[in-house]
Amino acid sequence: MIGVLALQGAFIEHEQMLRSLGAECRELRERRDLDAPLDGLVLPGGESTVQKKLLADLGMFDELRRRIAGGLPVLATCAGLILLAEDTTQDASPYPGFGTLHVRVRRNAYGRQLGSFSTVQTMKGLGPFPMRFIRAPFIEAAAPDVDVLARVDGNIVAVKQAHQIALAFHPELGRDTRVHEAFLNEVVAAASARRSA
């Protein structure tokens, strides 16, 4: 079961893409939605400040952070990347992020809505991949344990650290399912590792 954070932002598109690949999804809207086990987690794009506040207000933050830190596979896009980041610049939010991804992210790095754009760039392991950026961040710095998957104009826009995949762009808004397939492969690998442990 894939939990999709459904407090705000573009979560429905993630659900539709994952379901098209045969995955079951559960929308996470309140604390009791976390009572059941999850095999993976999607942190969608949207407004990171609003998402941080709602996670705190609804009592969901600590439990989700515990699961992510414990190895729960995560796919994070745009605002989700900001939620995972250990450090963020251009962020005046009084609410913390999860801090499980060893990167420094620049929030709204490409400007406001008018700074949105699309491009096709190479992603490590996938080849050319269509990328749609909407009020997007980028990663200013990444620790040695973070695998850089893609850059645009020299800026890091996709990374992987253990079971966390984080992107500055929105793969759920296109038709290419390869990022979501890679995430589901991480989910399967993590479940297999748990069974053999």
GINOR-V5168 format. One record per residue. N is the residue number from 0. RES is the residue in one letter. PHI is phi as a letter, one per 20 degrees, with the letter a starting at -180 (none if undefined). OMEGA is omega in radians with two decimals (NA if undefined). D_CENTER is the distance of its C-alpha to the mean C-alpha in whole Angstrom. Layout:
n=N res=RES phi=PHI omega=OMEGA d_center=D_CENTER
n=N res=RES phi=PHI omega=OMEGA d_center=D_CENTER
This chain:
n=0 res=M phi=none omega=3.12 d_center=17
n=1 res=I phi=e omega=3.04 d_center=13
n=2 res=G phi=e omega=3.13 d_center=12
n=3 res=V phi=d omega=3.12 d_center=10
n=4 res=L phi=f omega=-2.98 d_center=10
n=5 res=A phi=c omega=3.13 d_center=13
n=6 res=L phi=e omega=-3.05 d_center=14
n=7 res=Q phi=a omega=3.03 d_center=14
n=8 res=G phi=n omega=-2.98 d_center=12
n=9 res=A phi=e omega=-3.10 d_center=12
n=10 res=F phi=e omega=-3.06 d_center=11
n=11 res=I phi=f omega=-3.13 d_center=14
n=12 res=E phi=f omega=3.05 d_center=13
n=13 res=H phi=f omega=3.14 d_center=11
n=14 res=E phi=g omega=-3.11 d_center=13
n=15 res=Q phi=f omega=-3.12 d_center=16
n=16 res=M phi=f omega=3.14 d_center=15
n=17 res=L phi=f omega=3.13 d_center=14
n=18 res=R phi=f omega=3.10 d_center=17
n=19 res=S phi=f omega=3.10 d_center=19
n=20 res=L phi=e omega=3.07 d_center=18
n=21 res=G phi=n omega=-3.12 d_center=20
n=22 res=A phi=e omega=2.99 d_center=17
n=23 res=E phi=e omega=-3.11 d_center=18
n=24 res=C phi=c omega=3.02 d_center=15
n=25 res=R phi=c omega=3.07 d_center=16
n=26 res=E phi=f omega=3.13 d_center=15
n=27 res=L phi=d omega=-3.06 d_center=15
n=28 res=R phi=d omega=-3.12 d_center=17
n=29 res=E phi=b omega=-3.01 d_center=19
n=30 res=R phi=g omega=-3.08 d_center=20
n=31 res=R phi=f omega=3.08 d_center=22
n=32 res=D phi=f omega=3.13 d_center=19
n=33 res=L phi=e omega=-3.10 d_center=18
n=34 res=D phi=f omega=-3.12 d_center=21
n=35 res=A phi=e omega=3.11 d_center=21
n=36 res=P phi=f omega=3.06 d_center=19
n=37 res=L phi=c omega=3.08 d_center=16
n=38 res=D phi=e omega=-3.14 d_center=15
n=39 res=G phi=a omega=-3.06 d_center=11
n=40 res=L phi=c omega=3.01 d_center=8
n=41 res=V phi=d omega=3.03 d_center=6
n=42 res=L phi=d omega=-2.98 d_center=5
n=43 res=P phi=e omega=3.00 d_center=6
n=44 res=G phi=f omega=-3.10 d_center=8
n=45 res=G phi=q omega=-3.13 d_center=11
n=46 res=E phi=d omega=-3.01 d_center=13
n=47 res=S phi=f omega=3.14 d_center=11
n=48 res=T phi=f omega=3.11 d_center=15
n=49 res=V phi=f omega=-3.13 d_center=16
n=50 res=Q phi=f omega=3.12 d_center=13
n=51 res=K phi=f omega=-3.14 d_center=14
n=52 res=K phi=f omega=-3.13 d_center=17
n=53 res=L phi=f omega=3.09 d_center=17
n=54 res=L phi=g omega=3.12 d_center=15
n=55 res=A phi=f omega=-3.07 d_center=18
n=56 res=D phi=f omega=-3.09 d_center=21
n=57 res=L phi=e omega=3.11 d_center=20
n=58 res=G phi=m omega=-3.09 d_center=20
n=59 res=M phi=e omega=-2.97 d_center=17
n=60 res=F phi=g omega=-3.02 d_center=15
n=61 res=D phi=f omega=-3.11 d_center=17
n=62 res=E phi=f omega=3.11 d_center=17
n=63 res=L phi=f omega=3.12 d_center=13
n=64 res=R phi=f omega=3.12 d_center=13
n=65 res=R phi=f omega=-3.11 d_center=16
n=66 res=R phi=f omega=3.12 d_center=14
n=67 res=I phi=f omega=3.12 d_center=11
n=68 res=A phi=f omega=3.12 d_center=14
n=69 res=G phi=e omega=3.05 d_center=16
n=70 res=G phi=o omega=3.10 d_center=14
n=71 res=L phi=f omega=3.11 d_center=12
n=72 res=P phi=f omega=-3.08 d_center=10
n=73 res=V phi=c omega=2.91 d_center=6
n=74 res=L phi=d omega=-3.09 d_center=4
n=75 res=A phi=c omega=3.13 d_center=0
n=76 res=T phi=c omega=3.02 d_center=4
n=77 res=C phi=l omega=3.11 d_center=7
n=78 res=A phi=f omega=3.10 d_center=7
n=79 res=G phi=f omega=3.04 d_center=4
n=80 res=L phi=g omega=3.12 d_center=5
n=81 res=I phi=f omega=3.11 d_center=8
n=82 res=L phi=f omega=-3.10 d_center=8
n=83 res=L phi=f omega=-2.94 d_center=7
n=84 res=A phi=f omega=3.09 d_center=10
n=85 res=E phi=f omega=-3.10 d_center=13
n=86 res=D phi=b omega=-3.12 d_center=15
n=87 res=T phi=c omega=3.02 d_center=15
n=88 res=T phi=d omega=-3.07 d_center=18
n=89 res=Q phi=l omega=-3.09 d_center=19
n=90 res=D phi=c omega=-3.11 d_center=17
n=91 res=A phi=e omega=-3.10 d_center=20
n=92 res=S phi=f omega=3.07 d_center=19
n=93 res=P phi=f omega=-3.09 d_center=21
n=94 res=Y phi=e omega=-3.10 d_center=18
n=95 res=P phi=f omega=2.92 d_center=16
n=96 res=G phi=e omega=-3.10 d_center=12
n=97 res=F phi=f omega=3.07 d_center=11
n=98 res=G phi=m omega=-3.08 d_center=13
n=99 res=T phi=e omega=-3.12 d_center=12
n=100 res=L phi=d omega=-2.98 d_center=10
n=101 res=H phi=e omega=3.13 d_center=14
n=102 res=V phi=c omega=2.95 d_center=13
n=103 res=R phi=d omega=-3.04 d_center=15
n=104 res=V phi=d omega=3.01 d_center=13
n=105 res=R phi=e omega=-3.12 d_center=15
n=106 res=R phi=f omega=-3.13 d_center=14
n=107 res=N phi=l omega=-3.05 d_center=16
n=108 res=A phi=f omega=-3.11 d_center=17
n=109 res=Y phi=e omega=3.12 d_center=18
n=110 res=G phi=n omega=-3.07 d_center=20
n=111 res=R phi=e omega=-3.03 d_center=20
n=112 res=Q phi=g omega=-3.12 d_center=20
n=113 res=L phi=f omega=3.10 d_center=23
n=114 res=G phi=e omega=3.13 d_center=21
n=115 res=S phi=f omega=-3.13 d_center=18
n=116 res=F phi=a omega=3.08 d_center=19
n=117 res=S phi=c omega=3.11 d_center=19
n=118 res=T phi=b omega=2.99 d_center=19
n=119 res=V phi=c omega=-3.13 d_center=19
n=120 res=Q phi=c omega=-3.13 d_center=19
n=121 res=T phi=f omega=3.00 d_center=19
n=122 res=M phi=d omega=-3.14 d_center=16
n=123 res=K phi=g omega=3.12 d_center=17
n=124 res=G phi=n omega=-3.09 d_center=18
n=125 res=L phi=d omega=-3.06 d_center=18
n=126 res=G phi=n omega=-3.13 d_center=20
n=127 res=P phi=g omega=-3.08 d_center=20
n=128 res=F phi=b omega=3.12 d_center=17
n=129 res=P phi=f omega=-3.08 d_center=17
n=130 res=M phi=c omega=3.11 d_center=14
n=131 res=R phi=d omega=-3.10 d_center=15
n=132 res=F phi=d omega=-3.14 d_center=14
n=133 res=I phi=c omega=-3.08 d_center=14
n=134 res=R phi=l omega=-2.88 d_center=15
n=135 res=A phi=e omega=2.93 d_center=13
n=136 res=P phi=e omega=2.79 d_center=12
n=137 res=F phi=b omega=-3.07 d_center=13
n=138 res=I phi=e omega=-3.12 d_center=13
n=139 res=E phi=e omega=-3.10 d_center=17
n=140 res=A phi=b omega=3.13 d_center=17
n=141 res=A phi=c omega=3.13 d_center=16
n=142 res=A phi=f omega=-3.11 d_center=18
n=143 res=P phi=g omega=-3.13 d_center=19
n=144 res=D phi=e omega=3.14 d_center=17
n=145 res=V phi=d omega=3.14 d_center=14
n=146 res=D phi=e omega=3.12 d_center=15
n=147 res=V phi=f omega=-3.08 d_center=14
n=148 res=L phi=e omega=-3.10 d_center=14
n=149 res=A phi=a omega=3.04 d_center=15
n=150 res=R phi=c omega=2.99 d_center=16
n=151 res=V phi=c omega=-3.09 d_center=18
n=152 res=D phi=l omega=3.11 d_center=21
n=153 res=G phi=n omega=-3.13 d_center=21
n=154 res=N phi=e omega=3.14 d_center=17
n=155 res=I phi=f omega=-3.11 d_center=14
n=156 res=V phi=c omega=3.10 d_center=12
n=157 res=A phi=b omega=-3.12 d_center=10
n=158 res=V phi=b omega=3.03 d_center=10
n=159 res=K phi=c omega=3.05 d_center=10
n=160 res=Q phi=c omega=-3.05 d_center=12
n=161 res=A phi=l omega=-3.11 d_center=13
n=162 res=H phi=e omega=3.11 d_center=11
n=163 res=Q phi=d omega=3.03 d_center=8
n=164 res=I phi=d omega=-3.07 d_center=6
n=165 res=A phi=c omega=-3.04 d_center=5
n=166 res=L phi=c omega=3.05 d_center=6
n=167 res=A phi=e omega=-3.07 d_center=8
n=168 res=F phi=d omega=-2.99 d_center=10
n=169 res=H phi=d omega=3.12 d_center=10
n=170 res=P phi=f omega=-3.11 d_center=11
n=171 res=E phi=f omega=-3.11 d_center=11
n=172 res=L phi=e omega=3.10 d_center=14
n=173 res=G phi=d omega=-3.12 d_center=16
n=174 res=R phi=d omega=-3.12 d_center=18
n=175 res=D phi=e omega=-3.04 d_center=17
n=176 res=T phi=e omega=-2.96 d_center=15
n=177 res=R phi=f omega=3.09 d_center=15
n=178 res=V phi=f omega=3.13 d_center=11
n=179 res=H phi=f omega=3.05 d_center=11
n=180 res=E phi=f omega=3.11 d_center=14
n=181 res=A phi=f omega=3.09 d_center=13
n=182 res=F phi=f omega=3.13 d_center=10
n=183 res=L phi=f omega=3.04 d_center=13
n=184 res=N phi=f omega=3.06 d_center=15
n=185 res=E phi=f omega=3.12 d_center=13
n=186 res=V phi=f omega=3.13 d_center=14
n=187 res=V phi=f omega=-3.13 d_center=18
n=188 res=A phi=f omega=-3.14 d_center=18
n=189 res=A phi=f omega=3.11 d_center=17
n=190 res=A phi=f omega=3.10 d_center=19
n=191 res=S phi=f omega=3.13 d_center=22
n=192 res=A phi=f omega=3.11 d_center=22
n=193 res=R phi=f omega=-3.12 d_center=22
n=194 res=R phi=f omega=-3.08 d_center=25
n=195 res=S phi=e omega=-3.10 d_center=27
n=196 res=A phi=f omega=NA d_center=26
